[in-house]
């Protein structure tokens, strides 16, 4: 087995890392304080193809594989996990429209999405249905020429900021087969937003409830087939879990890199911290955790690209393993900084706050355990 990146993949990673270092890292704290990301950043990101990473070249995208995309999000998260993750959500929407939309939908939505003239948000979670996503209550009823939406979505990254919302709605009966996917543009009458959420981390990206009150959209805003929306959303989440894992990995790597530099400078009891054997052991454990996570993540992405039957299980395992290990590493890095790790100026506490939510979103890690456990039992009983 060849674990090395190709020259092209290394170039993709380097380009994203350099973009993050130049355009994101210097402003990350200011954007966190402001609670928003300047739209001008997306123009620059789109210029490098980051707006449509998973969209086919024929539709204006970069046409990258899932593995290639994880390299981008790992590299961007080294500058700021919050900003990189916001971009991953936009790209998850693009991949979903490209894969499941018809030719008219792709022609209508994807060019602007890839240029990031139209920033997309993904709307699945509701106040009463988080992990139990198939129980969502937001409903869309047919009206002449379109659909009327009523309901509320919660924890939406880009709520009140994005230009369009990819919304999972109930168009039929109870259960997963009654769910469809609609695009709702930001200027649609009846669309409104809750107050910005006050969060532990991911503060740079605006997060709010998205509310639909007799919100009417045209018939052609349906993505794919009626009643297939839940399956589309779950398929998109396999890739989304990889991206979120990559973001956690990049953030933890940045924390470890900063800790190595700090320990070479900080002195205690007559020597630098990196000369204490006990602390070297902790560094070794963190490096092992990140390298093993990186291999696991890339294997899961490889399986998803191949369309392997167990790809979903591996995406869940990767999300569970990588996000848990990444948070543990970031938290250990804060500890090794001592009191300075608790100060915003050193950047470690921000990484810890940002990475905590990676264990929750795109399916909590408890749900990842459930997915893996059920897959094991299904494999046993074949």
C-alpha positions, 0 to 999 in steps of 0.5 A: 500500500502507498500512503504517500500523497501524489505530487498533485495532492501535495500541491493542493495541501500546500496551496490551501495551507499557504492561503490560510496562513496569508488570508485567514490566520492573521485575521482569525481573532478579529473575525472571532470578535466580530462574529462574522467572516468578511465576504471578500474572503470568499472571493479569494477562496473561489479564485483558487477553486475552493468554492466548488471542491466537490462539484464537477468541472463541467459545472464550474467546480474543481472536481476533487475527490473526497480524499483531495477535499480533506487535504484542503480542509485540514490545511485551512483549519491550521489557520482557523477551524471555524472558517475552514469548517464554514467553507466545508458546509458550503461545499457539502451543499455543492456536492449534494446539488451536483450529485442529486440535482437534475441538469436544470438545478445544476445549471441554476445553482452551481455556477454561483455556488462555485464562484461563491457569489451564492454562499450556501447553508445546510439546514437539517437540524431542528430544535426538536430533532437533532440526532433523530433527524428523520423526525424533523417537523418543518413541512412543505406543502404543494401550492400552485407552482411551488411549495409553502414552507413552515417550521424552524431549523436550529444551529444553522451555520450561516443563518442570516448570513448565507445567500441560499439555504439547502433545506430538508423538509417534510413533504410526505408522511412520517419517517425518512421517506417523507422528506425532500430537499428544497433550496430557499433563497435569502430574500424569500418572503417569510424567511427570517432568522433568530438572534445570533447564537452565543457559542463556546467556539466557532465564533467567527461564523454566524449561527442562528435559527432559520425560520419559515413562515408561509415561505413560498418557493418555486417548484424548480427549487426541489433538488432531486426527487420528492421523498428522497431528501433524507437519503440525500442528506445522509449521503452528504453527511458521510463526506461532511464527517470526513471534512469535519474530521479533517478540520479537527485534525488541522486544528490539533496539528496547529496546536501541536506545532505551536506547543513544540515551538513554545517548549523550545523557548520556555525554561523551567528548573534550568532547562527548556521544557522540551528536555523533560523526558516526561513531557517528551512522552506526552509529545510522542503520544500526541504525535502518534494520535494525530498520525494514526488519525490522519491515516484512518481519515484518508482510508475512510475518504479512499473508501468513500471515493471507491464507493465501497459498501462499508464506506459509511461505517468507515466515515463514522469511525473516522469521525469518532476517532479523529475528532476525539483524538484531535480534541484531546491533543489540543487540550493537552497542548493547552496544558503544556502551555500552562497559564499561557495556554489559557490566554487568547494571545497564544491561540491555543484556547481558541483551538480547544474551543473550536474543536469541541463542537467537532465531536457533536456536529455532523452526527454526535460521536454517540451516533457514530458509535451507533452507526458502527455498532449496527454495521457490525451486526449487519455484517455478522448476520449476512 
